[in-house]
């Protein structure tokens, strides 16, 4: 017995037309997002039954490739997230802690300053945001 009653907003999300994003009306939870993937071992929702229902009603929208703006927005978010994590976990704990900072040699301090500035300058690279080169942290970090 299916735990869903209806399906809506089904669309292929990749060019091979095997993975579908949709919403299912769960009998207890109401409308919930669902990704139908043929290799999903979880049978809480019977993907075969759901796919058959979608195919019978011809209710699956075609795959639409992301626009350049969408690709750029996604890449920008990923870059900002990765850069923030590097700064928060590796660089800023050195820079903002006077005891740790003072324990570094002047060459190490220069390395950290240079690396930090390179991270901040990623957005100035010619290929940003779709093609960036990440700076390499000093070996000792």
N, C-alpha and C positions, 0 to 999 in steps of 0.2 A: 504494500500500500504506500503510495507516494505521500511525502510530508508537505508537498506543495500543491497548490490548486491551479495557479495560473503563471504564465511567463510573459514578460514584456521587455521591450528595449533590447532585444538580442542583436548583437553585432559581432562579426569576426574581428579579432584584434591583432591578427598577424597575417602576412601574405599567403600562407599555405592553407588558410581557411580550415584550421583544425581546432583552434581555441576560440571560445565564444564568451563574451561578457554579456550578462543579462541581469534581470531582477526576477526573483521568484517570490510568489506569494506563499509564504510559509504558514502552515495552519495555526501556529501559535505565535509567531513573531511578526507576522504581516510581511510587507514587501522588504526583501533583503537583497543585497548585491550577491551575485554568484558568478563564478567563472567555471564554465564547462570545459574540462580538459580531458581528452580521451585516455590519458595515462593515469588519471586520478584513481588511486586505490580505495579511497573513502567512498562507500556506497550509501552514505546517508541520503544523498540524492542520487537516484539511478540515472546516470548520464546517458545511457543508451535510450531509456524511455524519454528523457527530456529532449534529447537530440531528435528522436523520431517525431515527437510532438511539434518541435520547431520546424522540421523539414516538411511535415504534412501541411502545416499552415503557411509555409513559405515565409516565415516571420524572422529571418535572419538577414540583417543588413550587411551589405558587402563591406569588405575591408577597405578602409580609406587610409592611405599612408599619412603619417603626421606631416604637417606643414613645416617649412623651415623655421618659422617662428616657434612652433611647438617644440621642435628639436632643440632649438637654441635655449628656450626657457628651461627645458629639462636639464640640458648640459650645464647651464648657469647654476641651477639649484644644486646639482651634484658637485660642482666645483666649489661653491660657497660652503657646502656642508663639509667636504673633505678638508678644505683649507681651515675652516673653523676648528675642526677636530685636531689637526696638526698643531695649530697655534695654541689651543687650549691644553693639549696633552704633552707637547714636546717643547715648545718654544717659550710660551709665556710663563710657565713655572720657573724657568731660569731667569728670565728678564725681570719679572716682578718680585722675586725673592732676593732681597739684598745680600743675604748670607750666601746663597748659591751663586749669585752673580759675582760677588767679590772673590769666590773661590776659583773662578775661571781665570785662565791666563788672558792677557790682552789679545793674543791671537784667537783664542776661543771666543772671547767676547765679540771680536770682529766677525768671526764665522757666524755666530748667532745673529748678529745685526744684519749681516748680508743675506743670510738664509731667510730671515723674517721679512726683509724688504722684497726679496724675490717672490715670496709667497703673496705678499700684498700686490705686487706688480703683475701677477698672472693675468689680470683683467686688461692689461695694456698690450698683451701679446697680439701679433697680427692675426693669428688664427682663432682667437678667443671668440666665442666659447666652445666651438666645435672641434678645435684642434689646438690643444695647449701642451706645453712641455713643462712638466713639474720639476722644480728645482730639487737637487739632491741635498739631503741633510748632511752636515759634517759627519764624518765617520765616527767620531767619538760620542755623538749624541745618542 
